[in-house]
Amino acid sequence: MTMQSISTEDRVVIFDTTLRDGEQCPGASMTLEEKLQVAELLDHMGVDVIEAGFPVASDGDFAAVREIARRARSAVICGLARADIPDIDRCAEAIEPAKRGRIHTFIATSPLHIKHKLRMEPHEVLEAVTASVRHARSYTDDVEWSCEDGTRSEIDFLCRCVEAAILAGATTINIPDTVGYATPDEYRRLFETVRSRVPNSDRAVFSVHCHDDLGLAVANSLAGIAGGARQVECTINGIGERAGNASLEEVVMAIRTRCDAMPYVTGIESTMLMHASQLVSAVTSFPVQYNKAIVGRNAFAHESGIHQDGMLKNAQTYEIMTPESVGVSKSTLVMGKHSGRRAFREKLKELGYTFDEGTLEESFRLFKDLADRKKVVKDSEIEAVVAMATFSA
């Protein structure tokens, strides 16, 4: 079975490259056991395709891809390979144990990369596209082809390469924004143009792969879907080269939360997103920024008195999704200098205190004095404030 069967539906394939592109992030390398842990969780949470590594890069990468392929239950296990016969052979050997395996082969198509990195002529690149895809197809009927630096490629040449790749047997076509250069409108139009100009485009699933150099990776990925792509390549916590990749949890929850604007679905079990985030953060030793969307420590935390009052009346006033939907137990009202009386009263109830208005006001005054000197007031400190107010009363 190939992923091509869903190309005409509104289901978006989630292609996770945490173990390949994510691990290329400087300092984010993982041991074999850590990779197996992450892969098992990705498989369990409903990731469609796991790009498990770059088999030719090292013996360790090869071993990881092969073992993940052996253990996978549901996900397609994918290995990356350059448009080079030994690369593809090594990749095929690595994914061989998988119930469903994919070879992902790529070559650059932008004038800048062709001239300065590949040092090839355009016709040589075009020949390499055909040869590499055909060779990969000799091993599996699930072959993905990527045009590295696709968003800076000349459109005529890009279309010729895409047509050649599909003709040679590619079932997925990835047009990556390798250096995070595109804007959402440009990226959407790129997919619309390629899909309309390439005569055999209906025979492949189109894929987005966006980097976050301008902070647009998720926006560009969603724009690519609007342009007809039905696969998103992304990573847990958005880790990856330079500024990172599109964040899996943000893409998934954007589609889920704004289904009115983006009428698509994924197969991801969203309640496992926080667990996945914490696991990847732990094995890579990469902390998740506090204000990171969906999985950051502050994503469901509220300190402003106005916000806390609204949350206590109806959580939808300031939360567009429930914390439970991403695997967080509950929202948090953070007690600090911006907190109001209502939140303070609720905190006291939570701690088991009930007071007359006079004692409550004195407790609140002392709390505010303390909060002006501290970023966050802990429960133990609130209890100390209450003791002082009670004593003075």
C-alpha positions in Angstrom: 0.0 0.0 0.0 1.3 3.5 -0.8 0.3 6.9 0.6 -1.0 7.8 -2.9 -4.4 6.5 -2.1 -5.2 9.5 0.1 -4.1 12.1 -2.4 -7.6 13.2 -3.3 -8.9 13.3 0.2 -8.7 16.0 2.8 -6.6 14.0 5.1 -3.1 15.4 5.6 -0.3 13.0 6.0 2.0 13.8 8.9 5.7 13.0 8.0 7.8 13.3 11.1 11.5 14.0 10.5 12.6 14.6 14.2 15.0 11.6 13.9 16.6 12.9 10.7 16.3 16.6 10.1 15.6 17.3 13.8 18.7 15.4 14.9 20.8 17.4 12.5 20.3 20.4 14.8 23.7 21.1 16.4 23.9 19.4 19.7 20.6 17.4 19.3 22.1 13.9 18.5 20.4 10.9 20.1 21.6 7.4 21.1 20.1 4.4 19.5 18.0 3.6 22.5 16.7 7.2 22.6 15.8 7.1 18.9 13.9 3.9 19.5 11.9 5.5 22.3 11.0 8.5 20.2 10.1 6.3 17.2 7.9 4.1 19.3 6.0 7.1 20.6 5.6 8.7 17.1 4.3 5.4 15.8 1.8 5.1 18.7 0.5 8.6 18.4 -0.4 8.2 14.8 2.4 9.7 12.7 2.0 8.4 9.2 5.6 8.5 8.0 8.7 8.4 10.3 11.9 9.6 8.6 14.2 7.6 10.8 17.5 8.8 9.5 20.1 9.1 6.8 21.5 5.6 6.5 24.6 6.3 4.5 25.7 9.0 7.0 27.1 6.6 9.5 26.9 3.0 10.8 24.9 4.3 13.8 22.3 6.0 11.6 22.0 2.9 9.5 21.5 0.7 12.6 18.9 3.0 14.0 16.9 3.1 10.7 17.0 -0.6 10.4 16.0 -1.3 14.0 13.1 1.3 13.8 12.0 -0.4 10.6 12.0 -3.8 12.3 10.0 -2.6 15.3 7.4 -0.2 13.5 3.8 -1.3 13.8 1.8 1.2 11.7 4.0 4.0 10.4 5.8 4.0 7.1 9.5 4.0 7.9 11.5 6.3 5.6 15.2 6.7 5.0 16.9 9.7 3.2 19.3 9.3 0.3 21.1 11.6 -2.1 20.6 11.1 -5.8 23.4 8.6 -5.7 23.3 4.9 -6.3 25.3 3.8 -3.1 23.2 6.1 -1.0 20.0 4.6 -2.3 21.3 1.0 -1.9 22.2 1.7 1.7 18.9 3.2 2.4 17.0 0.3 0.8 19.0 -2.1 3.0 18.1 -0.1 6.1 14.4 0.0 5.5 14.1 -3.6 4.3 12.6 -5.0 7.6 9.8 -2.5 7.6 6.2 -3.6 6.9 6.0 -0.4 4.8 9.2 1.3 3.8 9.9 4.5 1.8 13.0 5.8 0.1 13.3 9.6 0.1 15.8 10.8 -2.5 16.7 14.3 -3.2 18.9 16.7 -5.3 19.1 20.5 -5.4 17.4 22.3 -8.2 18.1 26.0 -7.5 20.6 27.8 -9.8 22.6 28.7 -6.6 22.9 25.1 -5.5 23.4 23.6 -8.9 26.3 26.0 -9.7 28.1 26.3 -6.4 27.3 23.1 -4.5 26.7 20.4 -7.1 28.8 22.0 -9.8 26.6 20.4 -12.4 24.7 21.5 -15.5 20.9 21.6 -15.3 20.6 18.7 -17.8 22.8 16.6 -15.6 20.5 17.3 -12.6 17.5 16.3 -14.6 19.2 13.1 -15.6 20.1 12.4 -12.0 16.5 12.9 -11.0 15.3 10.2 -13.3 18.1 7.8 -12.6 17.8 8.1 -8.8 14.0 7.7 -8.6 14.1 4.7 -11.0 16.8 3.0 -8.9 14.8 3.7 -5.7 11.7 2.4 -7.3 13.5 -0.9 -8.0 13.4 -1.5 -4.2 10.0 -0.1 -3.2 6.8 1.3 -4.8 6.9 4.1 -2.2 9.4 6.6 -3.4 9.6 10.3 -2.4 11.6 12.8 -4.4 12.6 16.2 -3.1 14.0 19.3 -4.9 16.4 20.8 -2.4 16.0 24.6 -2.3 12.8 24.3 -4.3 11.5 27.7 -3.4 14.5 29.4 -5.0 14.4 27.3 -8.1 13.4 28.5 -11.6 9.8 27.5 -12.1 10.3 26.0 -15.6 13.2 23.8 -14.6 11.4 22.9 -11.3 8.4 21.7 -13.3 10.5 19.7 -15.6 12.2 17.9 -12.7 8.9 17.2 -11.0 7.4 15.7 -14.2 10.5 13.6 -14.6 10.5 12.3 -11.1 6.8 11.3 -11.3 7.4 9.7 -14.7 10.3 7.7 -13.1 8.0 6.4 -10.4 8.0 8.9 -7.5 4.7 8.7 -5.5 5.4 11.7 -3.3 6.8 15.0 -4.5 8.3 17.3 -1.8 9.0 20.9 -2.6 10.9 22.2 0.4 11.6 25.7 1.6 15.0 24.5 2.6 16.3 27.9 3.8 13.1 29.3 5.2 13.0 32.0 2.5 9.4 31.8 1.2 6.3 33.7 2.4 2.9 32.0 2.7 1.4 33.5 -0.4 4.5 32.6 -2.5 4.5 29.0 -1.2 0.8 28.5 -1.8 1.2 29.8 -5.4 4.2 27.6 -6.0 2.2 24.5 -5.3 -0.7 25.7 -7.3 1.5 26.5 -10.3 3.5 23.3 -10.2 0.4 21.1 -9.8 -1.4 22.9 -12.7 1.6 22.9 -15.1 3.0 19.4 -14.6 0.8 17.1 -16.7 1.2 14.0 -14.5 0.9 15.8 -11.1 -2.3 14.0 -10.3 -0.2 10.8 -9.9 1.7 12.0 -6.8 1.0 13.3 -3.3 2.6 16.8 -2.9 4.5 17.5 0.3 5.7 20.6 2.2 8.9 20.8 4.2 9.5 24.3 5.7 12.3 25.8 7.8 11.8 28.5 10.3 14.5 31.0 9.4 12.0 33.9 9.2 9.6 32.3 11.7 7.2 31.3 8.9 7.6 27.5 8.9 4.2 26.6 10.2 2.4 29.4 8.3 4.1 28.3 5.1 3.3 24.6 5.7 -0.4 25.5 6.1 -0.3 27.7 3.0 1.2 24.7 1.1 -1.7 22.6 2.1 -4.0 25.3 0.8 -2.1 25.1 -2.4 -2.8 21.4 -2.8 -0.1 19.6 -0.7 -1.4 16.8 1.4 1.8 15.9 3.3 3.5 18.0 6.0 7.1 17.3 7.0 7.7 18.5 10.5 9.4 17.8 13.8 8.4 17.6 17.5 9.1 21.0 19.2 10.2 22.3 15.8 13.8 21.2 16.2 16.0 21.1 13.2 18.8 22.8 11.2 19.4 26.5 12.1 16.1 28.0 13.3 14.4 24.6 13.0 11.6 23.0 11.1 7.8 23.4 11.2 6.5 22.2 14.5 4.4 19.1 14.4 2.3 20.0 17.4 1.5 23.5 15.9 0.5 22.2 12.5 -1.7 19.5 14.0 -3.5 21.8 16.5 -3.9 24.6 13.9 -5.7 22.2 11.6 -7.8 20.8 14.5 -8.6 24.1 16.1 -9.4 26.0 12.9 -11.2 23.3 10.9 -13.5 26.1 9.7 -10.7 27.7 7.8 -8.7 24.6 7.1 -11.1 21.7 6.5 -8.5 18.9 6.8 -7.8 16.1 9.2 -4.7 14.3 10.5 -4.4 10.9 12.2 -2.5 12.3 15.2 -3.7 11.5 18.7 -3.3 15.1 20.0 -3.5 14.1 23.7 0.0 12.7 23.3 1.6 15.9 22.0 2.9 17.1 25.4 4.4 13.7 26.2 6.1 13.7 22.8 7.4 17.2 23.4 8.8 16.3 26.8 10.4 13.1 25.6 12.2 14.9 22.7 13.3 17.7 24.9 14.7 15.2 27.4 16.6 13.0 24.9 18.1 16.0 23.0 18.7 18.2 26.1 17.0 21.0 24.2 14.6 23.0 26.5 11.3 24.1 25.2 10.8 27.8 25.4 8.3 28.9 28.0 6.0 30.6 25.5 6.2 27.9 22.9 2.8 27.4 21.3 0.9 24.2 22.3 3.6 22.6 24.5 5.4 25.5 26.2 5.1 25.9 30.0 3.1 29.1 29.6 0.8 27.9 26.8 -2.0 27.3 29.3 -0.9 29.6 32.1 -2.5 32.9 33.0 -1.3 35.7 35.3 -3.1 38.9 34.2 -6.0 39.6 36.5 -8.3 40.4 33.6 -7.4 37.1 32.0 -7.7 35.1 35.2 -11.2 36.6 35.9 -12.3 35.6 32.4 -10.8 32.1 32.8 -12.7 31.6 36.1 -15.9 32.6 34.4 -15.4 30.7 31.2 -12.1 29.2 30.0 -13.0 29.9 26.3 -12.6 33.6 27.0 -8.8 33.1 26.8 -8.2 29.6 25.6 -9.0 28.5 22.0 -8.3 24.8 22.9 -8.5 22.8 26.1 -5.2 21.8 27.8 -6.5 18.2 28.0 -6.6 18.1 24.2 -2.8 18.2 24.0 -2.1 16.2 27.1 -1.9 18.9 29.7 -3.8 18.2 32.9 -5.3 21.6 33.4 -4.8 25.4 33.0 -2.7 27.2 35.5 -3.5 30.6 37.2 -0.1 32.0 38.0 0.0 34.2 41.1 2.0 37.3 40.4 1.8 41.0 40.5 -0.7 41.1 37.7 -3.2 38.8 39.5 -6.5 40.2 40.7 -8.7 39.7 43.7 -10.9 37.0 42.1 -7.9 34.8 41.3 -6.4 35.4 44.7 -9.7 34.5 46.4 -9.9 31.3 44.3 -6.3 30.4 45.2 -7.2 30.8 48.9 -10.1 28.5 48.4 -7.9 26.0 46.7 -5.5 26.1 49.7 -8.4 25.6 52.1 -8.8 29.2 53.5 -12.0 31.2 54.0 -12.0 34.7 55.5 -14.1 37.7 56.1 -13.6 40.6 53.7 -11.3 42.5 56.1 -8.8 39.7 56.4 -9.1 38.9 52.7 -8.3 42.5 51.8 -5.3 42.6 54.2 -4.1 39.3 52.7 -4.4 40.6 49.2 -2.5 43.8 50.1 0.4 41.9 51.6 0.3 39.5 48.6 0.6 42.5 46.2 3.5 43.9 48.1 5.3 40.6 47.9 4.4 40.1 44.2 6.0 43.5 43.3 9.3 42.1 44.6 9.0 38.6 43.0 8.2 37.2 39.6 5.9 34.4 40.9 4.5 33.9 44.3 4.5 30.3 45.5 1.7 28.7 47.4 3.9 28.4 50.5 4.5 32.2 50.3 0.7 32.9 50.0 0.2 30.8 53.1 2.8 32.9 54.9 1.0 36.1 53.7 -2.3 34.7 55.1 -0.6 34.0 58.5 0.6 37.5 58.7 -2.8 39.0 57.8 -4.5 36.8 60.3 -2.0 37.7 63.0 -2.4 41.5 62.3 -6.1 41.2 62.4 
